[in-house]
Amino acid sequence: MRMTMPDISFAHPWLLWLLLIVPIAIILYVIYHTRLTSHLLFSSDALLKKLPRSFRQRTRVIPFVLRLSAIALFIVALARPQGFIGTSQTTTEGIDIVLSMDVSVSMLAEDFRPNRMEASKVIAEDFVTNRPNDRIGVVAFSGESMTMCPLTTDQGAVINQLRSLKDGMLSDGTAIGMGLATAVSSLRNSESKSKVVILLTDGVNNAGVVSPTTAAEIAHTFGIRVYTIGVGKRGKAKSPVARTAGNQYIYDYIDVEIDEQLLADIATITGGKYFRAENESKLREIYAEIDRMEKNIVKVMEYHNKPDKYWWLVAAGSMIFVLEWLLKWLYYRQIP
């Protein structure tokens, strides 16, 4: 058991109970000196009351106070007060994460505000900002895939690449397998103990030379977890269906088709999880959940040293004790 105070602890705190001796001694002192008072018979004590009390009479309690102070210091010293010197070393091990983002034309659907792509970019940016210790990369895919940003701890570079994502930068289509395979390629040489892909899409795999299932099995081989996110409301959504001569999109309400079974299978194979986001708030909740599940590994090593602090109490108590003895025998001494 250790009793603690700010920067001070006691090795034997139970000895502090002996400090009760101090109030008990004071009570006994008062009782004793009250009974010790002499009684003399005088016809009147008026003259005695006018006699001044000497300095020695007024201060005769000083030796007693000094003795109690010395005893109190010795008791505290017996309890062995100790100081505290502590150092700690913290090591943070980040996670390698690749954001694989669908940039196909369907991501311009307006069931998110202002559309799926822009909402997904903003929420992914917030996710990146909240993970300063991780290496993060960005992969874009539609009918084909490409690495936009290799793994880096430079959050500014990652965010700039997220903001640069747009439709038309790759051939159209939805090559989920290619988007995953390119992300896995970015992570395969990683030495991190935790490797993650967050794959976001709003469609059905209809392009690419690598099947999503094969890419998932490769990810599993390299120890990479894949969290898949399907974005889009259920039912119909206002989506681009054609272009005008002025290269503007024509919108219409069409059925939202997401291969949820495929995305769930990818997550299951790799030990990840599938999520469905039907609006911006749900997508933000999904990223927050992934953030909680993929915590950084923090190792803290602490070193403590508790040097004894009782020597100064012993020294002070001894000096007070000597002072009490000198006063008692040289100044307050009573001659029988």
MORA-V396620 format. One record per backbone hydrogen bond with DSSP energy under -0.5 kcal/mol. NH is the residue of the N-H (numbers start at 0). CO is the residue of the C=O. Records with the same first field share a line. If there is no record, write none. Layout:
NH=CO / CO
This chain:
2=9
3=1
4=7
7=4
8=81
9=2
10=78 / 79
11=78
12=9
14=11
15=12
16=13
17=14
18=15
19=16
20=17
21=18
22=18
23=19
24=20
25=21
26=22
27=23
28=24
29=25
30=26
31=27
32=28
33=29
34=30
35=31
36=33
41=39
48=44
49=45
50=46 / 47
57=53
58=54
59=56
61=58
64=60
65=61
66=62
67=63
68=64
69=65
70=66
71=67
72=68
73=69
74=70
75=71
76=72
77=73
78=74
79=76
81=8
82=306
84=304
86=302
88=300
90=298
92=90 / 296
93=91
95=193
96=94 / 134
97=195
98=136
99=97 / 197
100=98 / 138
101=199
102=140
106=103
107=104
108=105
109=237
111=108
115=108
116=106
118=114
119=115
120=116
121=117
122=118
123=119
124=120
125=121
126=122
127=123
128=124
129=125
130=127
133=130
134=94
135=133 / 151
136=96
137=148
138=98
139=145
140=100
141=143
142=170
143=170
145=139
147=137 / 145
148=137
151=135
154=152
157=153
158=154
159=155
160=156
161=157
162=158
163=159
164=160 / 161
168=165
174=141
175=173
178=174
179=175
180=176
181=177
182=178
183=179
184=180
185=181
186=182 / 183
187=183
189=186
194=222
195=95
196=224
197=97
198=196 / 226
199=99 / 197
200=228
205=173
206=173
214=210
215=211
216=212
217=213
218=214
219=215
220=216
221=217
222=219
223=218
224=194 / 222
226=196 / 224
227=225 / 272
228=198
229=274
230=200 / 228
231=276
236=253
238=236 / 251
240=249
241=249
243=247
246=243
249=241
251=238
253=236 / 251
255=234
256=254
257=255
258=202
259=257
262=258
263=259
264=260
265=261
266=262
267=263
268=264
269=265
270=266 / 267
271=266
272=225
274=227
276=229
277=275
282=278
283=279
284=280
285=281
286=282
287=283
288=284
289=285
290=286
291=287
292=288
293=289
294=292
296=92
297=295
298=90 / 296
299=297
300=88
301=299
302=86
304=84
308=80
313=309
314=310
315=311
316=312
317=313
318=314
319=315
320=316
321=317
322=318
323=319
324=320
325=321
326=322
327=323
328=324
329=325
330=326
331=326
335=333
